[in-house]
Amino acid sequence: MSSITDPRTVVIRYVEAVRDGDAEVIHDSFATDATWHYPGSLPVSQVWRGRDAIINDFLGGMGPAFVPGSLEIALVSTLAEGDRVVAEWTSLATTVQGSRYDNRCLGIFTVHDGKITSVIEYADTHHVAATLFPDHDVPRPVDAA
């Protein structure tokens, strides 16, 4: 268990653990009742509740979409104010369908007592749909005319 409590350091440690595939640090980074909101209309778009659902179902569920060993995560920047940290990172990979996944993501993390308690992630969901869920029918906005 980590004794790191500074919110910015907690988030950097988490992103680096994802980059490095360090499952123990990833698990240790989240509070047991954490939430992760992935907005949009994709199969993964919802509020994921609980550390186990976030790690096993959401994050772990995305892994099989990529060719093993092809995922590259790079932290671009962080901004911190109090218990909130905004982190920007890039994700590059080859999908199992042969597409190149190349996305820039932004997460708003809330950290309490050294644990991530909530995340709201923003990414190019059109790119996610096209590369990771090409067979998913994404609803189109209704024309107001």
C-alpha positions as CSV (number, residue, x, y, z in Angstrom):
1,M,0.0,0.0,0.0
2,S,1.3,3.4,-0.9
3,S,1.8,6.3,1.5
4,I,1.7,8.9,-1.3
5,T,-1.2,11.3,-0.6
6,D,-0.4,14.4,-2.8
7,P,-3.2,14.3,-5.5
8,R,-1.0,15.2,-8.4
9,T,1.6,12.6,-7.5
10,V,-1.1,9.9,-7.0
11,V,-2.5,10.6,-10.6
12,I,1.0,10.6,-12.1
13,R,1.8,7.4,-10.4
14,Y,-1.4,5.8,-11.7
15,V,-0.9,6.9,-15.3
16,E,2.7,5.7,-15.2
17,A,1.5,2.3,-13.8
18,V,-0.9,2.0,-16.7
19,R,1.9,2.8,-19.1
20,D,4.1,0.2,-17.4
21,G,1.4,-2.5,-16.9
22,D,1.9,-2.4,-13.1
23,A,-1.3,-4.1,-11.9
24,E,-0.5,-3.7,-8.2
25,V,-0.1,0.0,-8.4
26,I,-3.1,0.4,-10.6
27,H,-5.2,-1.5,-8.0
28,D,-3.7,0.5,-5.1
29,S,-4.4,3.8,-6.8
30,F,-8.2,3.6,-6.5
31,A,-10.6,3.8,-3.5
32,T,-12.8,0.7,-3.2
33,D,-15.9,2.9,-4.0
34,A,-14.3,4.9,-6.8
35,T,-16.3,5.9,-9.9
36,W,-15.1,6.4,-13.5
37,H,-17.4,8.2,-15.9
38,Y,-16.8,7.6,-19.6
39,P,-19.4,9.8,-21.4
40,G,-20.8,9.1,-24.8
41,S,-22.9,6.4,-26.6
42,L,-20.3,3.7,-26.9
43,P,-20.6,0.2,-25.4
44,V,-18.2,1.4,-22.6
45,S,-20.0,4.7,-22.0
46,Q,-21.4,4.7,-18.5
47,V,-20.4,5.4,-14.9
48,W,-18.3,2.5,-13.7
49,R,-18.8,2.0,-10.0
50,G,-16.2,0.5,-7.7
51,R,-12.5,-0.3,-8.0
52,D,-13.1,-3.8,-9.2
53,A,-15.5,-2.8,-11.9
54,I,-13.2,0.0,-13.1
55,I,-10.1,-2.2,-13.2
56,N,-11.6,-5.5,-14.3
57,D,-14.5,-4.6,-16.5
58,F,-13.7,-1.1,-17.9
59,L,-9.9,-0.9,-18.1
60,G,-9.4,-4.7,-18.4
61,G,-12.3,-4.9,-20.9
62,M,-10.5,-2.6,-23.2
63,G,-7.3,-4.6,-23.3
64,P,-8.5,-7.3,-25.6
65,A,-9.2,-4.7,-28.3
66,F,-5.5,-4.1,-28.7
67,V,-2.7,-6.2,-30.1
68,P,-0.8,-7.4,-27.1
69,G,2.3,-5.2,-26.4
70,S,1.2,-2.5,-28.8
71,L,-0.3,0.0,-26.3
72,E,1.8,3.0,-25.6
73,I,0.6,5.5,-23.0
74,A,2.3,8.9,-22.5
75,L,1.5,11.5,-19.9
76,V,1.4,14.9,-21.6
77,S,0.6,17.2,-18.7
78,T,-1.1,17.6,-15.4
79,L,-2.8,20.5,-13.6
80,A,-3.7,20.3,-9.9
81,E,-5.9,22.3,-7.6
82,G,-6.7,20.9,-4.2
83,D,-8.0,17.4,-4.5
84,R,-8.6,17.7,-8.3
85,V,-6.1,16.8,-10.9
86,V,-6.5,17.2,-14.7
87,A,-4.3,14.8,-16.6
88,E,-3.8,14.7,-20.3
89,W,-2.3,11.6,-22.0
90,T,-1.9,10.0,-25.4
91,S,-2.8,6.4,-26.2
92,L,-1.4,4.7,-29.2
93,A,-1.9,1.1,-30.2
94,T,-2.8,-1.3,-33.0
95,T,-6.2,-2.8,-32.6
96,V,-6.9,-6.5,-33.1
97,Q,-8.9,-5.4,-36.2
98,G,-5.7,-3.9,-37.7
99,S,-6.6,-0.2,-37.2
100,R,-4.2,2.4,-35.6
101,Y,-5.6,3.7,-32.4
102,D,-4.2,7.2,-31.8
103,N,-6.1,9.2,-29.2
104,R,-5.5,12.1,-26.9
105,C,-7.4,11.8,-23.6
106,L,-8.1,14.1,-20.7
107,G,-9.2,12.9,-17.2
108,I,-10.5,14.9,-14.3
109,F,-9.4,13.0,-11.2
110,T,-10.5,13.5,-7.7
111,V,-8.2,12.2,-5.0
112,H,-8.9,11.8,-1.3
113,D,-6.4,10.3,1.3
114,G,-4.1,9.2,-1.5
115,K,-6.7,7.3,-3.5
116,I,-8.5,8.2,-6.7
117,T,-12.2,8.5,-5.8
118,S,-13.6,9.6,-9.2
119,V,-12.6,10.2,-12.8
120,I,-14.4,11.8,-15.7
121,E,-12.6,10.9,-18.9
122,Y,-12.9,12.8,-22.2
123,A,-11.5,11.5,-25.5
124,D,-12.3,11.6,-29.2
125,T,-15.2,9.1,-28.9
126,H,-15.7,9.2,-32.7
127,H,-12.2,7.9,-33.1
128,V,-12.9,5.3,-30.3
129,A,-16.0,4.2,-32.1
130,A,-14.3,4.0,-35.5
131,T,-11.3,2.0,-34.3
132,L,-12.5,0.0,-31.4
133,F,-16.2,-0.5,-32.0
134,P,-16.6,-0.3,-35.8
135,D,-19.7,-2.5,-35.8
136,H,-21.4,-0.4,-33.1
137,D,-24.3,1.8,-34.4
138,V,-23.6,5.2,-32.8
139,P,-26.8,7.3,-32.6
140,R,-26.7,10.5,-34.6
141,P,-28.0,13.8,-33.2
142,V,-31.5,14.6,-34.2
143,D,-31.7,17.6,-36.6
144,A,-33.6,20.4,-34.9
145,A,-34.9,21.8,-38.2
